[in-house]
Amino acid sequence: MTAATTIAELPWWDLAEVADHDAAVFGPTAWTPGYYWSVKAQNGTIMLAARTASAGEPDPDGAVDGSTATQGTASAGELAGWIVMSLSGAEADVMTIATTEAARGRGVGRALLDAGIDWAKDRGAEVVHLEVDERNTSALGLYASRGFVEWGRRPDYYPGAAAVLMRLRISD
């Protein structure tokens, strides 16, 4: 049974925890704690965290098992994933998105991506951009399932791999 998941804005006091998980997920290309701090301080950015309530732990928002809420306290529960978005004018960027190993395959990445897209749409974005390692087939599948299309590549952007440049048009 999947525990309830809450998505909320990432508070500054959780940046070190996210950076630790980022290092485990991305290795040599991970963001440092200092970089997380500098991005958090920028206007036009948001950091969202997904947390899963521990078994038997009541959900403060009343979400039931298997559901996803979009409010709550980011520090409550076990970190399941995060997304960092930026916005400038009508263009938004997924700066980074990841799920912890324990949360993979449970819809957390999809929920985070959808929350980030909603955030951008609510602020007038017409397009969302991202880049992804060409070897990350699960992420490529997720993005395609949400309507992102490839529009270019950056050779050797990642160690030993190209970045696939993708975008989603969200304007009506």
C-alpha positions in Angstrom: 0.0 0.0 0.0 1.3 3.4 -0.9 1.4 6.0 1.8 -0.2 9.4 1.3 2.1 11.9 -0.4 2.1 15.6 0.3 3.7 18.2 -2.1 4.5 21.6 -0.6 7.0 24.4 -1.0 10.5 23.3 0.2 11.5 25.4 3.3 15.1 26.5 3.6 15.7 24.2 6.6 15.3 21.2 4.3 17.8 22.3 1.7 20.7 20.2 3.1 18.5 17.1 3.2 17.5 17.6 -0.4 21.2 18.2 -1.4 22.2 14.9 0.3 19.6 13.0 -1.7 20.5 14.9 -4.9 24.1 13.7 -4.5 22.8 10.1 -4.2 20.7 10.4 -7.3 22.9 12.5 -9.6 26.5 11.8 -8.3 29.1 14.1 -9.9 26.4 16.4 -11.5 24.5 16.9 -8.3 23.7 20.4 -7.0 25.7 21.4 -3.9 24.0 22.7 -0.8 25.4 26.2 -1.7 23.9 26.0 -5.1 20.5 25.1 -3.7 20.7 28.1 -1.4 21.6 30.4 -4.3 18.7 29.1 -6.4 16.3 29.4 -3.5 17.2 33.1 -3.1 16.4 33.9 -6.8 13.2 35.6 -7.7 11.0 33.6 -10.0 11.9 30.2 -8.6 10.0 27.7 -6.5 11.2 24.5 -4.9 8.6 21.8 -4.1 9.2 18.7 -2.1 7.1 15.5 -2.0 7.0 13.7 1.3 5.4 10.4 2.2 3.8 9.9 5.6 5.3 7.0 7.5 3.1 4.0 8.0 0.6 4.7 10.8 1.5 8.4 10.8 -1.6 10.6 10.4 -1.5 12.9 7.4 -2.0 16.6 8.5 -4.1 17.3 5.4 -6.3 14.3 5.7 -5.1 12.7 2.5 -5.8 9.0 2.3 -3.4 6.3 1.2 -2.5 6.6 -2.4 -3.6 10.2 -2.8 -1.6 13.3 -3.5 -2.2 16.6 -1.7 -0.7 19.9 -2.8 -0.5 21.6 0.6 1.1 20.7 3.9 4.3 21.0 5.8 7.2 20.0 3.6 9.3 18.8 6.6 6.7 16.2 7.8 7.3 12.7 6.6 10.0 11.0 4.5 11.4 12.9 1.5 10.2 11.2 -1.7 11.2 13.8 -4.3 11.6 17.4 -5.3 11.3 19.8 -8.2 12.9 23.2 -8.8 11.2 25.5 -11.3 12.0 28.9 -12.6 10.0 31.5 -14.5 10.9 34.4 -16.6 8.2 36.1 -18.6 6.2 33.5 -20.4 8.9 30.8 -20.2 9.4 28.3 -17.3 12.1 25.8 -16.8 12.3 22.6 -14.9 15.7 23.2 -13.3 15.8 19.8 -11.6 13.5 17.1 -10.6 14.2 13.8 -8.9 12.7 11.1 -6.7 14.4 9.1 -4.1 15.1 5.5 -4.9 12.4 4.4 -2.4 9.8 6.5 -4.1 10.5 5.5 -7.7 7.7 3.9 -9.7 5.0 5.3 -7.4 3.8 8.4 -9.3 5.8 10.9 -7.2 7.8 12.2 -10.2 4.5 12.7 -12.2 2.9 14.5 -9.3 5.9 16.8 -8.9 6.0 17.5 -12.6 2.3 18.3 -12.7 2.6 20.6 -9.7 5.5 22.4 -11.3 3.6 22.8 -14.6 0.5 24.1 -12.7 2.8 26.6 -10.8 4.1 27.9 -14.1 0.7 28.0 -15.8 -0.8 29.9 -12.8 2.0 32.6 -13.3 1.3 33.0 -17.0 3.9 30.7 -18.6 3.2 29.6 -22.1 6.0 27.1 -22.4 8.0 24.9 -20.0 11.5 23.8 -21.0 13.7 21.0 -19.5 16.7 19.0 -20.4 17.3 15.4 -19.6 20.2 12.9 -20.0 19.5 10.9 -23.1 20.1 7.7 -21.2 17.3 8.4 -18.6 14.6 6.4 -20.4 12.2 6.6 -17.5 12.3 10.4 -17.3 12.0 10.6 -21.1 8.9 8.5 -20.9 7.4 10.6 -18.1 8.0 13.8 -20.0 6.6 12.4 -23.3 3.5 11.2 -21.4 2.9 14.8 -20.2 3.2 16.2 -23.7 6.8 17.4 -23.8 8.5 17.1 -27.2 12.2 17.0 -28.1 13.4 20.1 -29.9 17.2 19.7 -29.8 20.2 18.2 -28.1 23.3 19.4 -26.3 26.2 17.0 -27.1 28.3 15.9 -24.1 26.3 18.0 -21.6 26.3 15.2 -19.1 29.3 13.0 -18.5 29.3 10.7 -21.6 25.9 11.7 -22.8 23.9 14.4 -24.6 21.1 16.4 -23.0 17.8 16.0 -24.7 16.1 19.5 -24.8 12.3 19.2 -24.4 9.5 21.7 -24.2 5.8 21.7 -23.4 3.5 24.4 -24.7 0.9 25.2 -22.1 -0.8 28.3 -23.4 -4.4 28.0 -24.5 
